[in-house]
Each structure stands twice: as C-alpha cells, then as structure tokens.
Amino acid sequence: CGGLTGREAHHLPASTTDDGKYSRIRPLLLSGEGVTICRSDVHYIITEFGIAYLFGKSIRERALALIEIAHPDFRPWLLEEAKKLGYVRTDQSLKSKVAYPIAEEREMTMKNGSKILIRPSKASDVEMLQNLFYHMSQQDIYTRFFQRMKSLPVAQAQHFCNVDFEKEMAFIAVTGVRENEQIVGSSMYVMDHATNLAEVAFMIRPEWQSVGLGRALQGRLAEYARSKGLRGFTAQILTENDKMISLIKQVSDQIEIKSADGVLDVVALF
Ligand SMILES: CC(C)(COP(=O)(O)OP(=O)(O)OC[C@H]1O[C@@H](n2cnc3c(N)ncnc32)[C@H](O)[C@@H]1OP(=O)(O)O)[C@@H](O)C(=O)NCCC(=O)NCCS
C-alpha cells in the first residue's frame, strides 16, 4: 500500500484465510511463495487484532509483534514454531487471548507541557521495558522492588508487559514515533480473585517523575479496573516513599493502611 508518509503499511484482509482454517501470519513461506517487499521496508502490518509496528525492531520483537496480531486460535502454534526457529526464547509465553485493546490508548499532556501516549502494554514491549529499568536510579529500583538489583532478566520484564488484559493489566507511557518508542513510565496490576482487589506497581523514569505521569497511569489503571468490576487497589510501599503514598491516596478516600517492618500495606477501595 505505501502511503503519504512513504511508509509501507500492509493490511491483511483478515488474520485467517476465508474458511478460517489457516493463519495468514505464518512461521515460514510456503513452497513456491514469492516475496515482493523486503522485510526491512515494511513499517506496519495490520489485522483485525491490531497493528504490528515492525520497522527497526529486532527479530524477536518482530516475531512477537506478528504473533500478537494473529488470530488467537493460531497464536500458540505460531509461538511454538517461532521457538523452534529460534526467533523467540524457549520460555516466551503469550498471555493475551484477545485483541490488543486499542480503544484504551490515550494521548495526555503532563504538567510540564509534554505530550505522551499512555497505552496498554504488549509482550513485544519487553526490550523497551528493560531499557526503562536500566535508566532507573538504584534508589528507585529499591523503592520499587525492595531489593538491590543490577539487572532485569527478560523473564521478569515479561511479567510487567505480557498481560492477559483481564486479571492482569499494564499501561505504559511512551514518547517518540511508533517505530521508535521509548517507555518513560510503566504501571500494572494483578488481580486477586479471592478479594477482587488488584495489587498495583509503578516505575517512572527519573526525569519524568513529579510531572503527573504516575497519577495519569494510575488513573488509567483505575478506570480499567472499575470497568472490569474490581473493588479497589492494594499496594506495598516502603514507609519513606512519600510520592507513592501520595499517589495511592488519590485512588479514593476509603484507604486502610497497616504498617510493619518499614513497609505499608495499603488497601484503597474505589
Ligand atoms: C512513586 C512514583 C510512581 C510516583 O510517580 P510520579 O510520576 O513521580 O508522581 P506524580 O507526578 O504523578 O505525583 C503523584 C503525587 O505525588 C506527590 N508528589 C509529587 N512529587 C513529589 C515529591 N517530590 N515529594 C513528595 N510528593 C510528591 C504529589 O502529591 C502528587 O500528586 P499531585 O499531582 O496531585 O500533586 C515514581 O516517582 C516512581 O516511579 N518512583 C520509583 C519507583 C517506585 O517507588 N514505585 C512505587 C512502588 S509500587
């Protein structure tokens, strides 16, 4: 297709063939199939399950981004084939069975006037998320993880972006154009079925702190959680983490705080 921007965008008629028997996104070309466009020229691939931004991405990111927009029935097979071909790690999982919730994307303006995009995260965001971690200060890493950490292994980073959009949700704040995004803030929750509450966690890049990004991310998480019928949030916060304490108190007036061994256990009901 191409376009006014000079970028190659490819819109598949559907993620499967008309009879639904075969995926149009496949691990390999079939015998005799030809390629007319070089892979490095393709910027986007679009299906009814979302948009894969491929330009400038690594093989792993590209493979995952394509699997995420394939029909859910074919995603497990595609993931297994991608593992066999060495495109993705053998411990890679894909939790989402539904389409990427594009309607949840929001452009927002921060207190310093900067515009950012807050969007649901994807499994293919993992490398950008590791990059965010490596830009955090040791102090921030300590207040986030309650321990000193020198690295964020892929398996752990996956936990913060590879969510099912149901009992787990994650929003990230990104700057830059789609093909070259940078994550400046991450937020997530994991729901506890027994209580119908969700535990939240945040990580904002130091130069983006105190401009309202935590508040904006928490606002999106709370709106989403309410739409899923959750009762409220819980958080474990170090007693000296004033900013996070102020942030969680913004969830509602119904706050319960218990303190033990330098850690606050907070319950905030909607
Ligand atoms: C804690 C954290 C998530 C807050 O995010 P943030 O984007 O910096 O916070 P915001 O700018 O949205 O401010 C939220 C509230 O904190 C308070 N606050 C902001 N800056 C503050 C500061 N320097 N000191 C004390 N309180 C402050 C304000 O009450 C503010 O509310 P307001 O906007 O109504 O004034 C972020 O600083 C962070 O990632 N810290 C490191 C990791 C961490 O501790 N994560 C939390 C563990 S779950």
The ligand as an ORCA input file, in Angstrom:
! r2SCAN-3c Opt
* xyz 0 1
  C       6.346      6.785     43.032
  C       6.165      7.169     41.571
  C       5.444      6.033     40.867
  C       5.300      8.443     41.508
  O       5.117      8.792     40.168
  P       5.316     10.314     39.680
  O       5.013     10.357     38.254
  O       6.650     10.769     40.100
  O       4.186     11.037     40.536
  P       3.215     12.220     40.093
  O       3.991     13.310     39.436
  O       2.050     11.665     39.371
  O       2.745     12.736     41.506
  C       1.860     11.981     42.309
  C       1.706     12.679     43.635
  O       2.912     12.525     44.385
  C       3.140     13.719     45.126
  N       4.469     14.197     44.787
  C       4.954     14.549     43.578
  N       6.254     14.894     43.672
  C       6.563     14.752     44.964
  C       7.765     14.920     45.689
  N       8.896     15.311     45.071
  N       7.740     14.664     47.031
  C       6.612     14.261     47.654
  N       5.447     14.057     46.995
  C       5.436     14.294     45.671
  C       2.069     14.702     44.816
  O       1.064     14.607     45.825
  C       1.496     14.196     43.525
  O       0.147     14.475     43.432
  P      -0.348     15.801     42.677
  O      -0.013     15.606     41.240
  O      -1.793     15.827     42.930
  O       0.389     16.959     43.272
  C       7.516      7.452     40.855
  O       8.151      8.507     41.497
  C       8.455      6.263     40.771
  O       8.459      5.546     39.783
  N       9.294      6.034     41.805
  C      10.269      4.942     41.778
  C       9.640      3.564     41.823
  C       8.638      3.426     42.932
  O       8.856      3.823     44.066
  N       7.485      2.829     42.596
  C       6.401      2.648     43.524
  C       6.452      1.325     44.201
  S       4.971      0.452     43.804
*
